[in-house]
Amino acid sequence: MTVITDYLATVPTEHRTQATALYDLLRELLPNAKERLSYQMPSFWDRYTLVYFAAAQHHLGFYPTPQPIVAFEDELQAYHTSKGAIQFPYDQPLPKELITKIVQFQKARYQIK
């Protein structure tokens, strides 16, 4: 068990599959990052916090910080965003390709291998 798997165990059953899928994708993309809880949200850290996520009532929140949201503004048109957050509706599949691009952007930005 990790702090994130402990967190996922508290996510309502109807949202857990999608939250777990995001967690699995992030673990695959960030194999050397440390898993933490920060601001009561799961996060992946490697010298810097690279991304956070959290299960909300109506969406899965993905928090890559503001820079990727600006960089991928055109590709994020289908999602509700704010300064540092992206909302992925539970009734839609996770945009794994887009999430991968955002994580790769963060790795390049922080010079993470």
Sequence and secondary structure as in RCSB ss.txt:
>XXXX:A:sequence
MTVITDYLATVPTEHRTQATALYDLLRELLPNAKERLSYQMPSFWDRYTLVYFAAAQHHLGFYPTPQPIVAFEDE
LQAYHTSKGAIQFPYDQPLPKELITKIVQFQKARYQIK
>XXXX:A:secstr
  HHHHHHTTS HHHHHHHHHHHHHHHHH TTSEEEEETTEEEEESSSEEEEEEE SSEEEEE  HHHHHHTTTT
TTTSEE SS EEEETTS   HHHHHHHHHHHHHHTT  
